[in-house]
């Protein structure tokens, strides 16, 4: 028997979780369940991360969490328990598989276009760090982190998963044409790792073009890997292609802990009415069984689910409105009654179980992810973000009064667009500028030089934020302003 942690969730969570566990029990899946306290009601008890210390300890011991949908309280300044769980346990790869389900009518199923797309979304970094500051009363800043080690983790997982799936193509979705350093780093890592998998066709698509292609020819794509925010949006788009979030399983994969969950909402308006559709959570559970090596059980249940859907059995949120909609209990019982039956379309082959073991780790310290640095690093300037409602020329004059013999003012931008030394009077301004100071003759600077400039500027302006301008092996490690 394998023991896993179960968090039933909020709203419809408990009833769909009970329904799925009923299917598992009927299939005699060799699992034991340790129910843990997570969700909105735990927030309400005063635990700001949405889980009790006992729940965290149990999950870290068992290594597997199966969870229902959870709500984050609004207006209380607390973080999403879903995002917190993924980030706390470094489940760096969010895998979501979108398949045509016969019996779930969509535009593409009616057109005879089969869909089998797997989205792999980076799960830890990007804007989901939630690091935000008000720089002035008019200007909010959110920091976006893309790291080489974090990109390597998720992209390598995507390639390995694509190889095991038997995929022919893996695509990197990105916006590196605009975000040349952040998305550019993600894309660079993608092609570095692609060299290790010559059997896979590796290519890339700008994310807006990717979205257009997905809603016109989704059958052209196989595995797609993206950064966090873009992956979040694209994965929900793909859910719409196969019938909605009610048919979209989700797995959050880490090296030591993995989370399997439904990503749809808690639907409090129908909670307790026994009419919720448990399909997404059941599909997520099937993915969990496969991850645990319980392939015989996963195939039995998946074939029964596909047969049930193919037969026209449905809950009230989908299917033929001229036939009776089943409640949650009736729908689950129909699946159980179809154990041993296989669908006409895409039946899953019989497979034998593979051994699974979860090593309980006793970590003495946090793992540090760092790639080797063999390049020469040099500080060549600094961006000072200052608050001012003056015109660009006036800001430049005040900045130049602060310069010694180390720095020169090279550009001033506003919301990323250059407004000094050249610009346009038609560029609207806000009360926060980025003033770029570079070293004279590209001489190396020290952090103390930066601090001295900061001190001088602080007599003229409120300095909201700073960013050091680095170079590695003579290559600029910072972006230019629009129009610079």
N, C-alpha and C positions, 0 to 999 in steps of 0.2 A: 504493500500500500504506500502511496505517495501522499504526504500531507501538504496541503496548500492553505494559504490565508484567503478568506472570503470576506468582502465588504459589500453589504447588500445595497447601500446607496440610499438616495432620497426619492421622494415622489413615487413613481412606479417601480423604482429600483427593487425594493424587497419582493414584490410579487413576480417580476420577471426573473429575478434571481432564483426564487423558490421554484419557478416553473422549469428553469434550465437544470437545476439540481435534481428535480424530479426525473427529467430525461436521463441524466447521468446515472441516477440510482437504478432506473429501470433497465439501463444497458449494463448494469453491474460494472461500472467504471471503477477501477481500484484506486479511489481517492478518499482521503479523509479531509474534513474541513474544520479549520479553526476560524470562527467568525470573529472579526475584529471591528473596533469602533472607529468609523470614519464618516465624514459627511457634514452637512449643515447642522445637524443636531449636536454634533461634537463641537463645532464652532460656538454654538449657543451655550455650551457648558463652560466656555472660557478657554478652549484650546485653539490658539490662533493659527495653527497649521492644519486644522481640520482632522487631526487624529490624536488619539491618546498615546502616551509614552509606551503603554503595553502593546498597542497596535503596531507601532513602529518596531519595537523589539521583536514581535512575532514575525512580521514580514521580513525583517532582515535575517532572521533565523531560518525561515522556510524558503525564501528566495522566489516564491511565486505568489502573486496577488491576483485574484479574480474579483473584479469589482463592477458593481452596477453604476448607473449614472448618478452624479453628485452635484449638488447645488452649492454655489458660493454665496454667502449672505451679501446683499447689496448695501452699500453705504456705510460699511463698518471698517473700511480700510484694510481688509484682510485679503490675502492672495488666494487664488484658485487652488483648492485642494488637489485638483487633477494635475495642474502644472507643477505644484509643489512636490507631489509624489514622484512625477517623472524626473524632475531635476534633482531631488534629494538622493535618489538611488541611481542616478546616471543611466537611466534607460534611454540611451542616446539615439536609438532608431525606432521611429514609429512606422510600423508596417501596416498598410491597409490594402486589402485585396478587393477588387471590384469585378464581379463576374455576372454575366447574364444569367438570371434565374428564371427558368421557364415556369410560367404561372404568375410572374410579376411583369405586367405589360409596361413597356416603355416605347418611346419613339424608335429606338434602335432595334428592339426585339421585333416590333411590327415590321420593320424594314429588312429583317433577316440579317442584321449586322451584329455578329457576336462580339462581346466585350470581355477581355481578360487582361486587366491592367493592374499592376501592383505599384502603389505609390510608397516610396520610402522617404520619410520626412525627418530631417535632423531635429532632435527633440530637446536640446539643452540650451542652445545659444541664441544668437540673433536678437531681435527685440524682446524675446520672451524672458530675457534677464530682468525685465521690468525695472531697469535703472533709469529713473526719470527725475528731472529737476526743473523748477521754474527759474530761469535765468533772470528774467525781469517780470514785471506784472503782466506783460504781453507775450512772453516767449517761453515755451516749454521745450525741453530737450530730452530726447530718449536716446540712449546709447545702444548701438548695435555691435555686438561682438561676434566675429567669425574667426575661429582659431584653426591653425593647421592640425593639431592633434584631434580636435573635435571633428573636423571635417574628415580626417583619415578614418576615424572610428565608424562613422555612419556610412561613408562611401565604400569602405572595404566590406562592411556588412551587406550593402546593397549588391555588390559584385558577387559575394559568396552566395547570397540568397538567389540571385539570378542564375548562377551556375547550377545550383541544386534544383531549381525550378525547371531547368532545361530551356531557359529563355534564349532568344536569338539576339535581342537588342536591349541595350540599357542606355537611357537618355538622361543627361543632366539638364534640369530646368534652372534658369538663372536670369539675372539682370546685370551681367558683368559689363554690358555696353554702357551702363550708367554708373553703377557702383563698382568701379574698376579694381579697388583694393579688396573690399569685403567679398562680394560675389566673385571677383577675379581670383581670389585665393581659393575659394571653394571649387571653381572650375579648374584651376591649375592642379589641385590635388586629385580631382576626378581623372584627368588625363594621365597623371603620374601613375595612379593605381590601375588604370585601364591597360597599361603596358603589360601587367602581370596576367591579364586575361585575354589573350589574343583570340580565343574562340568566340568571344562576345563582340558584337558590333557596338562600339561606344560612340555616341554623338551627343551634341548639345543643342538646345533650343531656348531662345529668349522666352521668358515665362509668359508674356502676353500672347506671343505667337503660339506657344504651347497650349494655352487655354482655348484659342480659336480652333486649333487643330483637334483638340480633344472633343469639342462639341460638334465637329463636322466629320472626323474620321478617327474615332477612338480605337478602332481595330488595328490601326497602324502602330500603336504603342504597346510595349510589353512591360518593362520596368522603368520607372522614372524616379530619380533621386533629386531632392530639392532642399534648400535651406528651410528653416523653421516656419517663418510666417508665410512664405510662398507655398510651402508644402501643406500648411494648414488650409489655405484657400483652395489649392488645386485638389486636395483630397476630398473636400466637401463638394467641389464641382463634380468630381468623378462619382460621388455618391448619387448625385442627381441623375447621372447617366443610367444607373441600374435600378432606380426606383426610390432613392432617398436614403436618409441616414438609418432608417429602420432595417436596411439590408446591408449595412456597412460594418464589417468587423474591424477591430483594432487591436494591435499588439504593440506594446512598448518594450523593446528588447535591450537589455543591458548585459554586461559580462557576468554579473552576479545575481541580479534581481530583474525579473520581468513582470510586466503588468498586462493583463488581458481585460478588456473592458468594452462596453458599448459607449459610443461617443455621441449618441443623441441626447436630448434633454431629459429632464426628470418628469415632464408632463404632469404637473400637480393637478391640473383640471380633470384628469381621468384617474388619478391615483385612487386605489382602493375599489375601483369599479370592475376589476377583472376583465378588462377589455383591451389591455395593452398588447402590442405585438412584441413577442420575445425573440424574434428572428435574429436581430443584430447581436444580442448578447449570446444566443446559442451559437452563431457562427464564430464569435470571438472565443467561446468555450471550445469549439471544435479545433480552432487554431492552437489553443492552449494544450489540448490533448496531443496534437501532433508534435508540439514543442517538447512535451514530456515523454515522447516516444510511445504513447498509447495509441498506436495507429489502428489497431483492430477496432477499438471503441470509436475512434474518430470517424472511420469509414462507415461503420454501422449507422451511426447517428446522422452523418452527412447525407448518405444515400437515402435514409428515411425522410429527412427534411426535404431533399430535392424531389423525391417521389411525391410527398405530400403537396408541395407547391405546384408541381406539374399536374397534379390531379384536380387543381382548381380550389383546393381548401385554402381558406384565407380568413384573416381577422378583418375588422371593420375599416382599416386604413388603406386597404388595397384590394385588388381582385375584382371579379365580376359582381357588380352591384345587383344583378338579377338573381344571384344565389345567396344563400344564407351566410352571414358573417359569423364566425365562431368567436366565443370569448377566449380568454387566455388559457383557461383550463382545458376547454374542448380542443383547442388547437394543439396544445402539448400532447393530449391523449391521442390525437390523430397521428402525430409523429411516432409516438411509442407503438401504436398499433401497426405501423408500417415498418417496424424493424424487420430486416431481412429482405426487404424489397428494394429494387434498384430502379432509378429513373430511366426513361428512354434516352434522354439527352445527357451526355457527359456523366455517365455513372462512374463512380470512383472505384478503382481496382482494389482487390483485396491485398492487404499488406500485413506483415507480422510486426509485433511490437519490437522496439529496440530498447536496450537498457538505458535508464536515466538515473543520474545521481546528482544531488545538489550538495556541494561542499559548503559547509557552514564556515564562513570566514571570521576570524578574529583579527581585525585590522588594528594595528597600533597607531596608525596615523593615516591621514588622507592621501590617496595616491596622487602623485604629481605627474601631469601629462606635459611633456616638453620634448620638442624635437631638437636634434643637435644643431648648434649654431656655429658655423665655420666661417662666417662672413665678418668683415670689418665693419663695425658700427661707429657712426659719427653723428653728433648732434650739430645741425647746421642752421637752426632757427627755432622759432616758436610762433604759434598762433595764439593771440590773446583775444578772447571774446569779451568785449566791453559793452557797457550800457551807455547809450547816448541818444539824444533826440536832435543832435546837431547834424548839419549837412556834411557830406563826406570830406570836402576840402577843410572844413573847420576841425573835424576829427583828425585828419592827417596833420594839420599844423600842430595840434596839441601833442600828437604822438611824436612828431619830429623833435619837439622840445625835450623829450625824455631820452633821446638817443645819445650814447657815448661814442666811442670809437670801435665798438664791436659789431653793432647792428645797423641795418638799413631797413626802412619801411618799404616793402615791395608791392603790396596790394592791400586794399580794403574791400571786403565783400559784405553783402547784406542778403541773408537767406541763400547764400551760396553763389550769388551773382556779383561780379566785380563792379564796384562803383567808383573806385579810385585806383590808379591815376587816370584811367579812362572809364567811361561808362555812358549811360544815357539818363537824361532827366526824366524819362518816362518810366524808369524803374522805381516802383513803389518801395518805400523803406519802412522798416520796423525799428524799434529802439534798441537794437542789439547788433553790433558789427563784429566781424572777424577781421582783426588787424594782423597781417603777417609780417613778422620781422625775421629777416635772414641775415646770416653772418656775412660780413664784408669779405670778399674774395673767397667765399666758401670755407673759411677757416673753422676748425673744430671749436665747439663751445662746450662749456661745462654747465651742470645744473645750477651752480652758483651764479653764473652769468645770467641765466634765465631768471633766477630769484631777484637779482639786482634790477633787471629791467622791470619785473613785476612791481617791485617796490616803487620805482620811479613813476610808472604808469598809475599806480594806485593813488597818487597825489592829484591826478587829473580826472580819473574815471573810477567807476565801480568795475573791477575786473571780475567777470562772472565765471570764467572757466579758462583753462589753458590746455594746449596740446603741443608737446615737443615735436619738432620736425627732425626725423631721423633719416639717415641714408645707410644702406648696406651695400658694400662693394661698389660705391659710386652710383647706386640706383636709388632714385627718390622714393621714399616710403610714405608719401602723403599726396593728396590730390590737389589739383589746381582749382581755382575758382572758375565758375562758368563765365566765359568771356575773357579769361586771363591770357 
